[in-house]
């Protein structure tokens, strides 16, 4: 039985994106079954436009240079890798309603569901993380 | 040591060495050996951990001039 990793992405800065997608791709590359549930600001990470220009956390804007110089993939690249590795991406219906985000505002290849669906996945997870 | 495929992951940081290793392995047959080179310090622990999770066998591991080399046999 392969390991299952459940991740809740509840925040939407560039750092949060790296935290979520780095661990998701590393887990998926290690043959784990990975599911990410995007809620509230986390929806930024799968928003068609926003995910390409995620903000840095307040006070950390100076790190933009350092990040550009470090040899790390961009968020759109990491997202593609995650999808390629079979990571399941689920958007929280309720957050979408509150923030007035429509399904067509989000990238392709995602599901929309609620807390119950995520919990069903997370009950059998070996690891559950929140970022 | 002999290898069937060589992956150059030097200069790449986490999670790329592991992601690329998995992709390279997917194209190989059981029993074949993948030689991975990486410079990311995290890779020192990541590659063996990945090999274990993915049920491959880490045959050999060396370090030369800051380059970590791994020979992993597909399980």
N, CA and C atoms of all chains as a GROMACS GRO file, in nm:
protein
  618
    1UNK      N    1   0.087  -0.121   0.000
    1UNK     CA    2   0.000   0.000   0.000
    1UNK      C    3   0.089   0.124   0.000
    2UNK      N    4   0.067   0.214  -0.095
    2UNK     CA    5   0.152   0.333  -0.098
    2UNK      C    6   0.104   0.433   0.008
    3UNK      N    7   0.194   0.523   0.042
    3UNK     CA    8   0.161   0.623   0.144
    3UNK      C    9   0.067   0.727   0.085
    4UNK      N   10  -0.013   0.786   0.172
    4UNK     CA   11  -0.102   0.893   0.126
    4UNK      C   12  -0.070   1.021   0.202
    5UNK      N   13  -0.058   1.130   0.126
    5UNK     CA   14  -0.028   1.260   0.188
    5UNK      C   15  -0.141   1.358   0.157
    6UNK      N   16  -0.201   1.414   0.262
    6UNK     CA   17  -0.309   1.511   0.244
    6UNK      C   18  -0.257   1.648   0.285
    7UNK      N   19  -0.279   1.747   0.199
    7UNK     CA   20  -0.227   1.881   0.227
    7UNK      C   21  -0.340   1.984   0.216
    8UNK      N   22  -0.349   2.071   0.316
    8UNK     CA   23  -0.443   2.182   0.305
    8UNK      C   24  -0.362   2.307   0.274
    9UNK      N   25  -0.394   2.373   0.165
    9UNK     CA   26  -0.324   2.496   0.128
    9UNK      C   27  -0.420   2.610   0.160
   10UNK      N   28  -0.393   2.680   0.272
   10UNK     CA   29  -0.486   2.783   0.317
   10UNK      C   30  -0.432   2.925   0.303
   11UNK      N   31  -0.309   2.938   0.258
   11UNK     CA   32  -0.249   3.071   0.242
   11UNK      C   33  -0.195   3.090   0.102
   12UNK      N   34  -0.183   3.217   0.062
   12UNK     CA   35  -0.156   3.243  -0.080
   12UNK      C   36  -0.035   3.324  -0.119
   13UNK      N   37   0.070   3.323  -0.038
   13UNK     CA   38   0.189   3.395  -0.082
   13UNK      C   39   0.280   3.302  -0.161
   14UNK      N   40   0.384   3.359  -0.220
   14UNK     CA   41   0.480   3.280  -0.298
   14UNK      C   42   0.546   3.174  -0.210
   15UNK      N   43   0.576   3.210  -0.087
   15UNK     CA   44   0.639   3.114   0.005
   15UNK      C   45   0.545   2.997   0.030
   16UNK      N   46   0.416   3.029   0.052
   16UNK     CA   47   0.320   2.923   0.078
   16UNK      C   48   0.312   2.828  -0.041
   17UNK      N   49   0.318   2.886  -0.161
   17UNK     CA   50   0.312   2.803  -0.282
   17UNK      C   51   0.429   2.706  -0.286
   18UNK      N   52   0.549   2.757  -0.256
   18UNK     CA   53   0.666   2.669  -0.257
   18UNK      C   54   0.654   2.561  -0.151
   19UNK      N   55   0.607   2.600  -0.032
   19UNK     CA   56   0.594   2.500   0.074
   19UNK      C   57   0.501   2.388   0.031
   20UNK      N   58   0.388   2.427  -0.026
   20UNK     CA   59   0.287   2.327  -0.066
   20UNK      C   60   0.337   2.242  -0.182
   21UNK      N   61   0.382   2.306  -0.290
   21UNK     CA   62   0.416   2.229  -0.410
   21UNK      C   63   0.546   2.153  -0.399
   22UNK      N   64   0.642   2.205  -0.322
   22UNK     CA   65   0.767   2.131  -0.304
   22UNK      C   66   0.741   1.998  -0.238
   23UNK      N   67   0.668   2.002  -0.130
   23UNK     CA   68   0.646   1.878  -0.057
   23UNK      C   69   0.552   1.786  -0.135
   24UNK      N   70   0.455   1.844  -0.205
   24UNK     CA   71   0.364   1.762  -0.284
   24UNK      C   72   0.438   1.688  -0.395
   25UNK      N   73   0.526   1.758  -0.466
   25UNK     CA   74   0.599   1.693  -0.575
   25UNK      C   75   0.701   1.593  -0.520
   26UNK      N   76   0.767   1.627  -0.409
   26UNK     CA   77   0.864   1.533  -0.351
   26UNK      C   78   0.792   1.406  -0.308
   27UNK      N   79   0.675   1.420  -0.247
   27UNK     CA   80   0.600   1.303  -0.202
   27UNK      C   81   0.553   1.221  -0.322
   28UNK      N   82   0.499   1.289  -0.422
   28UNK     CA   83   0.449   1.217  -0.540
   28UNK      C   84   0.564   1.148  -0.613
   29UNK      N   85   0.680   1.212  -0.615
   29UNK     CA   86   0.796   1.150  -0.680
   29UNK      C   87   0.844   1.028  -0.601
   30UNK      N   88   0.807   1.022  -0.473
   30UNK     CA   89   0.842   0.907  -0.391
   30UNK      C   90   0.728   0.808  -0.385
   31UNK      N   91   0.642   0.813  -0.488
   31UNK     CA   92   0.532   0.716  -0.504
   31UNK      C   93   0.419   0.730  -0.402
   32UNK      N   94   0.408   0.843  -0.334
   32UNK     CA   95   0.294   0.862  -0.245
   32UNK      C   96   0.175   0.912  -0.325
   33UNK      N   97   0.057   0.886  -0.269
   33UNK     CA   98  -0.065   0.937  -0.330
   33UNK      C   99  -0.090   1.073  -0.264
   34UNK      N  100  -0.094   1.179  -0.341
   34UNK     CA  101  -0.100   1.313  -0.282
   34UNK      C  102  -0.226   1.389  -0.323
   35UNK      N  103  -0.292   1.452  -0.225
   35UNK     CA  104  -0.407   1.536  -0.257
   35UNK      C  105  -0.394   1.669  -0.186
   36UNK      N  106  -0.418   1.778  -0.258
   36UNK     CA  107  -0.410   1.911  -0.198
   36UNK      C  108  -0.548   1.975  -0.203
   37UNK      N  109  -0.588   2.031  -0.090
   37UNK     CA  110  -0.717   2.099  -0.079
   37UNK      C  111  -0.688   2.248  -0.064
   38UNK      N  112  -0.734   2.328  -0.161
   38UNK     CA  113  -0.705   2.472  -0.162
   38UNK      C  114  -0.823   2.548  -0.106
   39UNK      N  115  -0.797   2.624   0.000
   39UNK     CA  116  -0.905   2.696   0.064
   39UNK      C  117  -0.862   2.839   0.097
   40UNK      N  118  -0.957   2.932   0.100
   40UNK     CA  119  -0.930   3.074   0.123
   40UNK      C  120  -0.817   3.125   0.037
   41UNK      N  121  -0.718   3.193   0.098
   41UNK     CA  122  -0.612   3.251   0.013
   41UNK      C  123  -0.536   3.144  -0.065
   42UNK      N  124  -0.545   3.022  -0.018
   42UNK     CA  125  -0.477   2.913  -0.090
   42UNK      C  126  -0.525   2.900  -0.234
   43UNK      N  127  -0.646   2.948  -0.260
   43UNK     CA  128  -0.701   2.942  -0.395
   43UNK      C  129  -0.613   3.019  -0.494
   44UNK      N  130  -0.539   3.118  -0.444
   44UNK     CA  131  -0.445   3.192  -0.530
   44UNK      C  132  -0.350   3.099  -0.603
   45UNK      N  133  -0.314   2.991  -0.535
   45UNK     CA  134  -0.212   2.901  -0.588
   45UNK      C  135  -0.259   2.826  -0.712
   46UNK      N  136  -0.392   2.821  -0.731
   46UNK     CA  137  -0.443   2.754  -0.850
   46UNK      C  138  -0.528   2.847  -0.935
   47UNK      N  139  -0.517   2.975  -0.905
   47UNK     CA  140  -0.590   3.074  -0.983
   47UNK      C  141  -0.510   3.102  -1.109
   48UNK      N  142  -0.580   3.099  -1.225
   48UNK     CA  143  -0.513   3.112  -1.355
   48UNK      C  144  -0.413   3.226  -1.362
   49UNK      N  145  -0.452   3.343  -1.318
   49UNK     CA  146  -0.362   3.459  -1.328
   49UNK      C  147  -0.275   3.472  -1.203
   50UNK      N  148  -0.339   3.460  -1.088
   50UNK     CA  149  -0.267   3.486  -0.962
   50UNK      C  150  -0.147   3.395  -0.941
   51UNK      N  151  -0.159   3.267  -0.987
   51UNK     CA  152  -0.050   3.175  -0.955
   51UNK      C  153   0.080   3.210  -1.025
   52UNK      N  154   0.072   3.292  -1.129
   52UNK     CA  155   0.194   3.330  -1.200
   52UNK      C  156   0.263   3.449  -1.135
   53UNK      N  157   0.193   3.515  -1.044
   53UNK     CA  158   0.253   3.636  -0.983
   53UNK      C  159   0.211   3.646  -0.837
   54UNK      N  160   0.243   3.542  -0.764
   54UNK     CA  161   0.206   3.540  -0.624
   54UNK      C  162   0.288   3.642  -0.546
   55UNK      N  163   0.226   3.705  -0.448
   55UNK     CA  164   0.299   3.807  -0.372
   55UNK      C  165   0.394   3.743  -0.271
   56UNK      N  166   0.496   3.818  -0.232
   56UNK     CA  167   0.581   3.772  -0.123
   56UNK      C  168   0.512   3.814   0.006
   57UNK      N  169   0.545   3.747   0.118
   57UNK     CA  170   0.483   3.788   0.243
   57UNK      C  171   0.524   3.931   0.276
   58UNK      N  172   0.436   4.002   0.349
   58UNK     CA  173   0.467   4.142   0.382
   58UNK      C  174   0.602   4.152   0.452
   59UNK      N  175   0.685   4.244   0.411
   59UNK     CA  176   0.816   4.261   0.473
   59UNK      C  177   0.925   4.178   0.407
   60UNK      N  178   0.887   4.087   0.316
   60UNK     CA  179   0.989   4.001   0.255
   60UNK      C  180   1.011   4.031   0.108
   61UNK      N  181   0.961   4.144   0.063
   61UNK     CA  182   0.970   4.173  -0.080
   61UNK      C  183   1.114   4.171  -0.130
   62UNK      N  184   1.208   4.203  -0.040
   62UNK     CA  185   1.349   4.206  -0.080
   62UNK      C  186   1.399   4.068  -0.121
   63UNK      N  187   1.331   3.965  -0.080
   63UNK     CA  188   1.377   3.830  -0.112
   63UNK      C  189   1.350   3.793  -0.257
   64UNK      N  190   1.275   3.875  -0.325
   64UNK     CA  191   1.241   3.847  -0.463
   64UNK      C  192   1.366   3.820  -0.547
   65UNK      N  193   1.469   3.903  -0.523
   65UNK     CA  194   1.596   3.888  -0.596
   65UNK      C  195   1.657   3.751  -0.571
   66UNK      N  196   1.666   3.718  -0.443
   66UNK     CA  197   1.729   3.591  -0.403
   66UNK      C  198   1.659   3.473  -0.467
   67UNK      N  199   1.527   3.478  -0.467
   67UNK     CA  200   1.449   3.368  -0.523
   67UNK      C  201   1.476   3.355  -0.673
   68UNK      N  202   1.484   3.470  -0.738
   68UNK     CA  203   1.507   3.467  -0.883
   68UNK      C  204   1.642   3.404  -0.914
   69UNK      N  205   1.740   3.430  -0.826
   69UNK     CA  206   1.874   3.379  -0.851
   69UNK      C  207   1.889   3.233  -0.814
   70UNK      N  208   1.812   3.187  -0.717
   70UNK     CA  209   1.823   3.047  -0.676
   70UNK      C  210   1.772   2.961  -0.792
   71UNK      N  211   1.829   2.847  -0.809
   71UNK     CA  212   1.794   2.765  -0.923
   71UNK      C  213   1.671   2.680  -0.894
   72UNK      N  214   1.559   2.748  -0.868
   72UNK     CA  215   1.438   2.671  -0.837
   72UNK      C  216   1.333   2.693  -0.945
   73UNK      N  217   1.248   2.594  -0.968
   73UNK     CA  218   1.144   2.608  -1.070
   73UNK      C  219   1.042   2.713  -1.030
   74UNK      N  220   0.975   2.771  -1.129
   74UNK     CA  221   0.870   2.868  -1.101
   74UNK      C  222   0.746   2.793  -1.053
   75UNK      N  223   0.651   2.867  -0.997
   75UNK     CA  224   0.529   2.802  -0.948
   75UNK      C  225   0.451   2.735  -1.063
   76UNK      N  226   0.435   2.804  -1.178
   76UNK     CA  227   0.368   2.735  -1.289
   76UNK      C  228   0.438   2.604  -1.326
   77UNK      N  229   0.572   2.604  -1.324
   77UNK     CA  230   0.645   2.480  -1.357
   77UNK      C  231   0.619   2.372  -1.252
   78UNK      N  232   0.624   2.411  -1.124
   78UNK     CA  233   0.600   2.315  -1.017
   78UNK      C  234   0.459   2.258  -1.026
   79UNK      N  235   0.364   2.343  -1.060
   79UNK     CA  236   0.225   2.299  -1.074
   79UNK      C  237   0.213   2.194  -1.183
   80UNK      N  238   0.279   2.220  -1.297
   80UNK     CA  239   0.276   2.123  -1.407
   80UNK      C  240   0.336   1.991  -1.364
   81UNK      N  241   0.448   2.000  -1.292
   81UNK     CA  242   0.512   1.878  -1.245
   81UNK      C  243   0.421   1.802  -1.151
   82UNK      N  244   0.354   1.876  -1.062
   82UNK     CA  245   0.264   1.813  -0.967
   82UNK      C  246   0.154   1.737  -1.040
   83UNK      N  247   0.096   1.805  -1.140
   83UNK     CA  248  -0.012   1.741  -1.216
   83UNK      C  249   0.038   1.617  -1.288
   84UNK      N  250   0.157   1.630  -1.348
   84UNK     CA  251   0.218   1.519  -1.420
   84UNK      C  252   0.242   1.400  -1.329
   85UNK      N  253   0.275   1.429  -1.203
   85UNK     CA  254   0.304   1.322  -1.108
   85UNK      C  255   0.176   1.268  -1.044
   86UNK      N  256   0.061   1.319  -1.089
   86UNK     CA  257  -0.065   1.265  -1.039
   86UNK      C  258  -0.118   1.325  -0.911
   87UNK      N  259  -0.065   1.440  -0.871
   87UNK     CA  260  -0.115   1.504  -0.750
   87UNK      C  261  -0.258   1.553  -0.775
   88UNK      N  262  -0.348   1.522  -0.680
   88UNK     CA  263  -0.487   1.567  -0.699
   88UNK      C  264  -0.504   1.706  -0.641
   89UNK      N  265  -0.565   1.793  -0.719
   89UNK     CA  266  -0.584   1.932  -0.677
   89UNK      C  267  -0.732   1.958  -0.661
   90UNK      N  268  -0.773   1.998  -0.540
   90UNK     CA  269  -0.915   2.021  -0.515
   90UNK      C  270  -0.936   2.160  -0.458
   91UNK      N  271  -1.030   2.233  -0.518
   91UNK     CA  272  -1.061   2.368  -0.470
   91UNK      C  273  -1.182   2.362  -0.378
   92UNK      N  274  -1.176   2.439  -0.273
   92UNK     CA  275  -1.285   2.443  -0.175
   92UNK      C  276  -1.401   2.526  -0.229
   93UNK      N  277  -1.516   2.460  -0.247
   93UNK     CA  278  -1.634   2.527  -0.303
   93UNK      C  279  -1.674   2.649  -0.221
   94UNK      N  280  -1.675   2.631  -0.091
   94UNK     CA  281  -1.721   2.739  -0.004
   94UNK      C  282  -1.631   2.862  -0.012
   95UNK      N  283  -1.499   2.840  -0.015
   95UNK     CA  284  -1.406   2.953  -0.027
   95UNK      C  285  -1.427   3.025  -0.158
   96UNK      N  286  -1.451   2.946  -0.262
   96UNK     CA  287  -1.472   3.006  -0.394
   96UNK      C  288  -1.593   3.098  -0.389
   97UNK      N  289  -1.700   3.051  -0.323
   97UNK     CA  290  -1.820   3.132  -0.315
   97UNK      C  291  -1.794   3.260  -0.238
   98UNK      N  292  -1.726   3.249  -0.124
   98UNK     CA  293  -1.699   3.367  -0.041
   98UNK      C  294  -1.615   3.469  -0.115
   99UNK      N  295  -1.514   3.420  -0.190
   99UNK     CA  296  -1.422   3.512  -0.255
   99UNK      C  297  -1.464   3.542  -0.398
  100UNK      N  298  -1.580   3.494  -0.434
  100UNK     CA  299  -1.635   3.520  -0.568
  100UNK      C  300  -1.541   3.472  -0.680
  101UNK      N  301  -1.488   3.352  -0.663
  101UNK     CA  302  -1.401   3.294  -0.765
  101UNK      C  303  -1.480   3.186  -0.836
  102UNK      N  304  -1.476   3.191  -0.971
  102UNK     CA  305  -1.551   3.090  -1.047
  102UNK      C  306  -1.456   2.980  -1.094
  103UNK      N  307  -1.513   2.866  -1.128
  103UNK     CA  308  -1.429   2.754  -1.171
  103UNK      C  309  -1.344   2.792  -1.292
  104UNK      N  310  -1.398   2.875  -1.379
  104UNK     CA  311  -1.319   2.912  -1.498
  104UNK      C  312  -1.203   3.006  -1.464
  105UNK      N  313  -1.200   3.060  -1.341
  105UNK     CA  314  -1.087   3.144  -1.301
  105UNK      C  315  -0.970   3.058  -1.257
  106UNK      N  316  -0.998   2.930  -1.235
  106UNK     CA  317  -0.893   2.840  -1.185
  106UNK      C  318  -0.830   2.761  -1.299
  107UNK      N  319  -0.711   2.712  -1.274
  107UNK     CA  320  -0.640   2.636  -1.378
  107UNK      C  321  -0.715   2.507  -1.412
  108UNK      N  322  -0.678   2.446  -1.525
  108UNK     CA  323  -0.740   2.319  -1.564
  108UNK      C  324  -0.688   2.206  -1.477
  109UNK      N  325  -0.765   2.100  -1.477
  109UNK     CA  326  -0.717   1.980  -1.407
  109UNK      C  327  -0.745   1.979  -1.258
  110UNK      N  328  -0.840   2.061  -1.215
  110UNK     CA  329  -0.872   2.058  -1.073
  110UNK      C  330  -1.016   2.013  -1.050
  111UNK      N  331  -1.042   1.965  -0.927
  111UNK     CA  332  -1.178   1.931  -0.888
  111UNK      C  333  -1.228   2.040  -0.797
  112UNK      N  334  -1.360   2.047  -0.780
  112UNK     CA  335  -1.415   2.138  -0.680
  112UNK      C  336  -1.493   2.051  -0.584
  113UNK      N  337  -1.471   2.070  -0.455
  113UNK     CA  338  -1.542   1.986  -0.358
  113UNK      C  339  -1.549   2.059  -0.225
  114UNK      N  340  -1.599   1.988  -0.124
  114UNK     CA  341  -1.613   2.049   0.008
  114UNK      C  342  -1.528   1.978   0.111
  115UNK      N  343  -1.545   2.021   0.236
  115UNK     CA  344  -1.465   1.967   0.345
  115UNK      C  345  -1.482   1.817   0.362
  116UNK      N  346  -1.606   1.770   0.344
  116UNK     CA  347  -1.632   1.627   0.364
  116UNK      C  348  -1.551   1.542   0.269
  117UNK      N  349  -1.542   1.587   0.144
  117UNK     CA  350  -1.465   1.511   0.045
  117UNK      C  351  -1.318   1.507   0.084
  118UNK      N  352  -1.266   1.622   0.129
  118UNK     CA  353  -1.126   1.625   0.170
  118UNK      C  354  -1.103   1.536   0.291
  119UNK      N  355  -1.193   1.541   0.387
  119UNK     CA  356  -1.178   1.460   0.508
  119UNK      C  357  -1.178   1.312   0.475
  120UNK      N  358  -1.263   1.276   0.380
  120UNK     CA  359  -1.270   1.137   0.338
  120UNK      C  360  -1.132   1.091   0.290
  121UNK      N  361  -1.063   1.178   0.216
  121UNK     CA  362  -0.928   1.147   0.167
  121UNK      C  363  -0.830   1.150   0.283
  122UNK      N  364  -0.844   1.248   0.372
  122UNK     CA  365  -0.746   1.267   0.480
  122UNK      C  366  -0.756   1.161   0.589
  123UNK      N  367  -0.875   1.102   0.609
  123UNK     CA  368  -0.889   1.000   0.715
  123UNK      C  369  -0.790   0.886   0.698
  124UNK      N  370  -0.765   0.853   0.570
  124UNK     CA  371  -0.673   0.742   0.544
  124UNK      C  372  -0.534   0.789   0.507
  125UNK      N  373  -0.505   0.916   0.533
  125UNK     CA  374  -0.372   0.967   0.497
  125UNK      C  375  -0.271   0.929   0.605
  126UNK      N  376  -0.148   0.907   0.562
  126UNK     CA  377  -0.041   0.879   0.657
  126UNK      C  378   0.013   1.010   0.712
  127UNK      N  379   0.003   1.112   0.631
  127UNK     CA  380   0.056   1.243   0.669
  127UNK      C  381  -0.046   1.348   0.628
  128UNK      N  382  -0.083   1.438   0.720
  128UNK     CA  383  -0.171   1.549   0.683
  128UNK      C  384  -0.102   1.678   0.723
  129UNK      N  385  -0.091   1.768   0.626
  129UNK     CA  386  -0.017   1.892   0.651
  129UNK      C  387  -0.102   2.013   0.618
  130UNK      N  388  -0.078   2.121   0.689
  130UNK     CA  389  -0.149   2.246   0.657
  130UNK      C  390  -0.047   2.357   0.638
  131UNK      N  391  -0.060   2.430   0.527
  131UNK     CA  392   0.030   2.542   0.504
  131UNK      C  393  -0.053   2.670   0.489
  132UNK      N  394   3.132   0.180  -1.172
  132UNK     CA  395   3.013   0.090  -1.174
  132UNK      C  396   2.934   0.115  -1.301
  133UNK      N  397   2.882   0.010  -1.357
  133UNK     CA  398   2.803   0.022  -1.480
  133UNK      C  399   2.669   0.089  -1.457
  134UNK      N  400   2.620   0.158  -1.558
  134UNK     CA  401   2.485   0.212  -1.544
  134UNK      C  402   2.416   0.208  -1.680
  135UNK      N  403   2.283   0.203  -1.676
  135UNK     CA  404   2.206   0.200  -1.799
  135UNK      C  405   2.166   0.340  -1.842
  136UNK      N  406   2.162   0.429  -1.745
  136UNK     CA  407   2.121   0.566  -1.776
  136UNK      C  408   2.188   0.660  -1.677
  137UNK      N  409   2.220   0.780  -1.723
  137UNK     CA  410   2.282   0.879  -1.635
  137UNK      C  411   2.194   1.003  -1.625
  138UNK      N  412   2.167   1.047  -1.502
  138UNK     CA  413   2.088   1.168  -1.483
  138UNK      C  414   2.175   1.277  -1.421
  139UNK      N  415   2.186   1.390  -1.488
  139UNK     CA  416   2.263   1.501  -1.436
  139UNK      C  417   2.168   1.596  -1.365
  140UNK      N  418   2.165   1.588  -1.232
  140UNK     CA  419   2.078   1.678  -1.155
  140UNK      C  420   2.161   1.783  -1.083
  141UNK      N  421   2.286   1.804  -1.129
  141UNK     CA  422   2.371   1.902  -1.061
  141UNK      C  423   2.312   2.041  -1.080
  142UNK      N  424   2.328   2.125  -0.978
  142UNK     CA  425   2.275   2.261  -0.987
  142UNK      C  426   2.127   2.272  -0.956
  143UNK      N  427   2.058   2.160  -0.943
  143UNK     CA  428   1.914   2.166  -0.915
  143UNK      C  429   1.889   2.150  -0.766
  144UNK      N  430   1.793   2.228  -0.716
  144UNK     CA  431   1.759   2.213  -0.574
  144UNK      C  432   1.630   2.136  -0.556
  145UNK      N  433   1.609   2.096  -0.432
  145UNK     CA  434   1.490   2.021  -0.390
  145UNK      C  435   1.365   2.091  -0.445
  146UNK      N  436   1.266   2.020  -0.498
  146UNK     CA  437   1.256   1.874  -0.505
  146UNK      C  438   1.306   1.815  -0.637
  147UNK      N  439   1.370   1.898  -0.720
  147UNK     CA  440   1.404   1.856  -0.856
  147UNK      C  441   1.488   1.728  -0.870
  148UNK      N  442   1.594   1.710  -0.790
  148UNK     CA  443   1.670   1.585  -0.807
  148UNK      C  444   1.581   1.460  -0.794
  149UNK      N  445   1.494   1.460  -0.695
  149UNK     CA  446   1.407   1.345  -0.676
  149UNK      C  447   1.301   1.334  -0.786
  150UNK      N  448   1.244   1.446  -0.824
  150UNK     CA  449   1.142   1.445  -0.930
  150UNK      C  450   1.201   1.394  -1.061
  151UNK      N  451   1.321   1.444  -1.095
  151UNK     CA  452   1.384   1.401  -1.219
  151UNK      C  453   1.427   1.254  -1.212
  152UNK      N  454   1.470   1.211  -1.093
  152UNK     CA  455   1.511   1.072  -1.078
  152UNK      C  456   1.392   0.981  -1.103
  153UNK      N  457   1.278   1.019  -1.049
  153UNK     CA  458   1.159   0.936  -1.068
  153UNK      C  459   1.123   0.927  -1.216
  154UNK      N  460   1.128   1.042  -1.284
  154UNK     CA  461   1.095   1.044  -1.427
  154UNK      C  462   1.189   0.954  -1.505
  155UNK      N  463   1.317   0.963  -1.471
  155UNK     CA  464   1.416   0.883  -1.543
  155UNK      C  465   1.391   0.734  -1.517
  156UNK      N  466   1.362   0.700  -1.393
  156UNK     CA  467   1.336   0.560  -1.355
  156UNK      C  468   1.214   0.505  -1.425
  157UNK      N  469   1.111   0.588  -1.442
  157UNK     CA  470   0.987   0.543  -1.504
  157UNK      C  471   1.012   0.487  -1.643
  158UNK      N  472   1.117   0.538  -1.709
  158UNK     CA  473   1.145   0.493  -1.845
  158UNK      C  474   1.238   0.374  -1.848
  159UNK      N  475   1.272   0.320  -1.733
  159UNK     CA  476   1.368   0.210  -1.730
  159UNK      C  477   1.300   0.080  -1.688
  160UNK      N  478   1.368  -0.030  -1.717
  160UNK     CA  479   1.312  -0.160  -1.681
  160UNK      C  480   1.368  -0.204  -1.546
  161UNK      N  481   1.293  -0.292  -1.478
  161UNK     CA  482   1.336  -0.343  -1.348
  161UNK      C  483   1.474  -0.405  -1.364
  162UNK      N  484   1.562  -0.377  -1.265
  162UNK     CA  485   1.696  -0.435  -1.272
  162UNK      C  486   1.799  -0.341  -1.333
  163UNK      N  487   1.752  -0.242  -1.410
  163UNK     CA  488   1.847  -0.147  -1.472
  163UNK      C  489   1.897  -0.049  -1.367
  164UNK      N  490   2.014   0.009  -1.396
  164UNK     CA  491   2.076   0.099  -1.299
  164UNK      C  492   2.080   0.243  -1.348
  165UNK      N  493   2.034   0.334  -1.263
  165UNK     CA  494   2.034   0.478  -1.294
  165UNK      C  495   2.146   0.544  -1.212
  166UNK      N  496   2.233   0.617  -1.279
  166UNK     CA  497   2.338   0.689  -1.208
  166UNK      C  498   2.295   0.835  -1.199
  167UNK      N  499   2.287   0.887  -1.076
  167UNK     CA  500   2.239   1.023  -1.054
  167UNK      C  501   2.352   1.108  -0.997
  168UNK      N  502   2.370   1.228  -1.054
  168UNK     CA  503   2.466   1.323  -1.000
  168UNK      C  504   2.389   1.443  -0.948
  169UNK      N  505   2.422   1.488  -0.827
  169UNK     CA  506   2.353   1.605  -0.772
  169UNK      C  507   2.451   1.687  -0.689
  170UNK      N  508   2.424   1.818  -0.678
  170UNK     CA  509   2.509   1.903  -0.595
  170UNK      C  510   2.432   1.957  -0.475
  171UNK      N  511   2.299   1.944  -0.477
  171UNK     CA  512   2.217   1.993  -0.367
  171UNK      C  513   2.245   1.910  -0.242
  172UNK      N  514   2.281   1.978  -0.132
  172UNK     CA  515   2.313   1.905  -0.009
  172UNK      C  516   2.197   1.819   0.039
  173UNK      N  517   2.075   1.870   0.017
  173UNK     CA  518   1.958   1.793   0.057
  173UNK      C  519   1.950   1.659  -0.014
  174UNK      N  520   2.004   1.656  -0.135
  174UNK     CA  521   1.997   1.534  -0.215
  174UNK      C  522   2.068   1.418  -0.146
  175UNK      N  523   2.165   1.452  -0.065
  175UNK     CA  524   2.241   1.349   0.007
  175UNK      C  525   2.147   1.256   0.084
  176UNK      N  526   2.044   1.316   0.143
  176UNK     CA  527   1.947   1.235   0.217
  176UNK      C  528   1.825   1.203   0.131
  177UNK      N  529   1.790   1.297   0.043
  177UNK     CA  530   1.670   1.280  -0.038
  177UNK      C  531   1.675   1.160  -0.131
  178UNK      N  532   1.787   1.143  -0.200
  178UNK     CA  533   1.793   1.035  -0.299
  178UNK      C  534   1.780   0.898  -0.232
  179UNK      N  535   1.855   0.872  -0.124
  179UNK     CA  536   1.834   0.743  -0.056
  179UNK      C  537   1.691   0.726  -0.005
  180UNK      N  538   1.632   0.834   0.048
  180UNK     CA  539   1.495   0.825   0.100
  180UNK      C  540   1.399   0.794  -0.013
  181UNK      N  541   1.417   0.860  -0.127
  181UNK     CA  542   1.332   0.836  -0.243
  181UNK      C  543   1.347   0.692  -0.290
  182UNK      N  544   1.471   0.645  -0.297
  182UNK     CA  545   1.494   0.509  -0.346
  182UNK      C  546   1.422   0.409  -0.256
  183UNK      N  547   1.428   0.434  -0.125
  183UNK     CA  548   1.364   0.343  -0.031
  183UNK      C  549   1.212   0.345  -0.048
  184UNK      N  550   1.153   0.466  -0.059
  184UNK     CA  551   1.008   0.477  -0.075
  184UNK      C  552   0.960   0.414  -0.204
  185UNK      N  553   1.043   0.426  -0.307
  185UNK     CA  554   1.001   0.377  -0.438
  185UNK      C  555   1.044   0.233  -0.459
  186UNK      N  556   1.100   0.169  -0.354
  186UNK     CA  557   1.139   0.028  -0.358
  186UNK      C  558   1.250  -0.001  -0.459
  187UNK      N  559   1.339   0.094  -0.478
  187UNK     CA  560   1.457   0.068  -0.561
  187UNK      C  561   1.570   0.036  -0.465
  188UNK      N  562   1.684  -0.007  -0.524
  188UNK     CA  563   1.799  -0.042  -0.439
  188UNK      C  564   1.913   0.056  -0.462
  189UNK      N  565   1.960   0.118  -0.355
  189UNK     CA  566   2.075   0.208  -0.367
  189UNK      C  567   2.201   0.123  -0.362
  190UNK      N  568   2.264   0.106  -0.478
  190UNK     CA  569   2.378   0.017  -0.485
  190UNK      C  570   2.505   0.080  -0.431
  191UNK      N  571   2.523   0.208  -0.462
  191UNK     CA  572   2.650   0.274  -0.426
  191UNK      C  573   2.630   0.424  -0.420
  192UNK      N  574   2.710   0.489  -0.338
  192UNK     CA  575   2.698   0.634  -0.321
  192UNK      C  576   2.836   0.691  -0.295
  193UNK      N  577   2.876   0.794  -0.371
  193UNK     CA  578   3.008   0.856  -0.348
  193UNK      C  579   2.996   1.007  -0.354
  194UNK      N  580   3.102   1.075  -0.315
  194UNK     CA  581   3.108   1.219  -0.331
  194UNK      C  582   3.242   1.256  -0.391
  195UNK      N  583   3.240   1.333  -0.499
  195UNK     CA  584   3.364   1.377  -0.563
  195UNK      C  585   3.356   1.524  -0.595
  196UNK      N  586   3.444   1.605  -0.532
  196UNK     CA  587   3.446   1.748  -0.562
  196UNK      C  588   3.310   1.816  -0.551
  197UNK      N  589   3.236   1.782  -0.445
  197UNK     CA  590   3.107   1.849  -0.425
  197UNK      C  591   2.994   1.791  -0.506
  198UNK      N  592   3.022   1.688  -0.586
  198UNK     CA  593   2.914   1.623  -0.661
  198UNK      C  594   2.882   1.490  -0.594
  199UNK      N  595   2.755   1.474  -0.557
  199UNK     CA  596   2.713   1.348  -0.496
  199UNK      C  597   2.669   1.254  -0.608
  200UNK      N  598   2.719   1.131  -0.604
  200UNK     CA  599   2.682   1.036  -0.710
  200UNK      C  600   2.612   0.915  -0.648
  201UNK      N  601   2.505   0.873  -0.711
  201UNK     CA  602   2.427   0.760  -0.661
  201UNK      C  603   2.404   0.661  -0.774
  202UNK      N  604   2.413   0.532  -0.742
  202UNK     CA  605   2.377   0.429  -0.839
  202UNK      C  606   2.256   0.357  -0.783
  203UNK      N  607   2.142   0.371  -0.849
  203UNK     CA  608   2.018   0.316  -0.799
  203UNK      C  609   1.964   0.212  -0.897
  204UNK      N  610   1.934   0.094  -0.843
  204UNK     CA  611   1.882  -0.011  -0.931
  204UNK      C  612   1.731  -0.015  -0.918
  205UNK      N  613   1.664  -0.017  -1.033
  205UNK     CA  614   1.517  -0.016  -1.030
  205UNK      C  615   1.465  -0.148  -0.973
  206UNK      N  616   1.374  -0.133  -0.878
  206UNK     CA  617   1.317  -0.252  -0.812
  206UNK      C  618   1.201  -0.311  -0.888
   0.00000   0.00000   0.00000
